[in-house]
């Protein structure tokens, strides 16, 4: 395998890990996608992908952080989630990832937020509402970040081939 082929293979691997990271909370998804794209551009000597394209991709990566925090906080805030619910959702996501993947990624945040609200002293009905709202925010963030990831891939492919 040549030096360039190895770099391209590593770039593709970083992009694939990044796509998984959009869904898995333990990995910084879009930064991995962006790193793979930078590596591919570098391996090519920046002939196909220039600094303008990389700047656009970098800005899209930065937007992903805003989207992530906004969507999650928006879902939680709309239903009156406490800090306990937010921390519970984060811990529940990690626990779900390891206890029952991939289903745990969907059940974990809900249960974590629910348990967090119960610890806070809320009654079960309000705690379930908060759990659902927090979970919905996380799902919204994942969907928006997936859209950004595929838009980044589209921008990269367009710049590379056209």
C-alpha positions in Angstrom: 0.0 0.0 0.0 1.4 3.4 -1.0 1.9 6.3 1.4 -1.0 8.2 -0.3 -3.3 5.2 -0.2 -2.7 4.8 3.5 -3.5 8.4 4.2 -6.7 8.2 2.1 -7.7 5.0 3.9 -7.1 6.7 7.3 -9.1 9.8 6.1 -12.0 7.5 5.2 -11.8 5.8 8.5 -11.9 9.1 10.3 -15.0 10.2 8.4 -16.7 6.8 9.2 -15.8 7.1 12.9 -17.1 10.6 12.7 -20.4 9.5 11.3 -20.7 6.9 14.1 -19.8 9.7 16.5 -22.8 11.8 15.4 -25.0 9.1 17.0 -22.6 7.8 19.8 -22.1 10.5 22.5 -18.6 9.3 23.4 -17.1 10.4 20.1 -16.9 14.0 18.7 -18.6 13.2 15.4 -18.2 16.1 13.1 -14.7 17.0 14.3 -13.7 13.5 13.2 -15.4 14.0 9.9 -13.6 17.3 9.4 -10.2 15.8 10.4 -10.7 13.0 7.8 -11.4 15.7 5.2 -8.4 17.7 6.2 -6.2 14.6 6.0 -7.5 13.7 2.5 -6.9 17.3 1.3 -3.4 17.2 2.8 -2.7 13.8 1.2 -3.6 15.3 -2.2 -1.4 18.4 -1.6 -4.5 20.6 -1.4 -4.9 20.4 -5.2 -8.5 19.4 -5.1 -9.6 20.7 -1.8 -8.4 24.2 -1.0 -8.5 26.5 2.0 -11.8 28.0 1.0 -13.5 24.6 1.1 -11.8 23.7 4.3 -12.9 27.0 5.9 -16.5 26.3 4.9 -16.2 22.7 6.3 -14.6 24.1 9.5 -17.5 26.6 9.9 -20.0 23.7 9.4 -18.1 21.8 12.1 -18.4 24.8 14.4 -22.1 25.1 13.7 -22.5 21.4 14.8 -21.5 22.4 18.3 -24.1 25.1 18.4 -26.7 22.8 17.0 -25.9 20.1 19.5 -26.2 22.3 22.6 -29.2 24.3 21.3 -31.3 21.2 20.3 -30.6 19.4 23.5 -31.1 22.4 25.7 -34.2 23.4 23.8 -35.9 20.0 24.3 -35.0 20.0 27.9 -35.9 23.6 28.6 -39.3 23.3 26.9 -40.4 20.8 29.5 -38.8 22.4 32.5 -35.9 20.0 33.0 -33.7 20.5 36.0 -29.9 20.1 36.0 -30.5 16.6 37.5 -32.4 15.7 34.3 -29.7 17.0 32.1 -27.0 15.1 34.0 -29.2 12.0 34.1 -29.7 12.1 30.4 -26.0 12.4 29.8 -25.2 9.5 32.2 -28.1 7.5 30.8 -26.8 7.9 27.3 -23.4 6.6 28.3 -24.9 3.8 30.3 -27.2 2.8 27.5 -24.3 2.8 25.1 -22.5 0.1 27.2 -25.4 -1.8 28.7 -27.7 -2.3 25.6 -26.2 -0.9 22.4 -27.7 0.4 20.1 -31.2 0.4 21.7 -29.7 1.8 24.9 -28.8 5.0 23.1 -32.5 5.7 22.8 -33.7 4.4 26.1 -30.7 5.6 28.2 -31.2 9.4 27.9 -34.9 9.1 28.6 -34.4 6.9 31.7 -31.5 9.0 32.9 -33.6 12.2 32.7 -36.6 10.5 34.3 -34.4 9.3 37.2 -32.8 12.7 37.5 -36.1 14.4 37.9 -37.3 11.7 40.4 -34.2 12.4 42.5 -35.0 16.1 42.3 -38.3 15.3 43.9 -40.7 15.6 40.9 -43.7 13.3 40.6 -43.6 10.6 38.0 -45.8 12.3 35.5 -43.7 15.4 35.4 -40.5 13.4 35.4 -41.7 11.3 32.5 -42.6 14.5 30.6 -39.1 15.9 31.2 -37.5 12.6 30.3 -39.4 12.6 26.9 -38.6 16.2 26.2 -34.9 15.8 27.0 -34.8 12.6 24.8 -36.5 14.5 22.0 -33.9 17.2 22.2 -31.1 14.7 21.9 -32.8 13.0 18.9 -33.3 16.4 17.3 -29.6 17.1 17.8 -28.6 13.8 16.2 -30.8 14.4 13.2 -29.5 17.9 12.7 -25.9 16.8 13.0 -26.4 13.9 10.6 -27.8 16.5 8.1 -24.7 18.6 8.7 -22.4 15.6 8.3 -23.9 14.6 4.9 -23.9 18.3 3.8 -20.1 18.4 4.7 -19.6 15.2 2.6 -21.5 16.8 -0.2 -19.4 20.0 -0.1 -16.2 18.0 0.0 -17.3 15.7 -2.9 -18.4 18.7 -5.0 -15.1 20.5 -4.4 -13.1 17.3 -5.1 -14.8 16.3 -8.4 -15.9 19.7 -9.8 
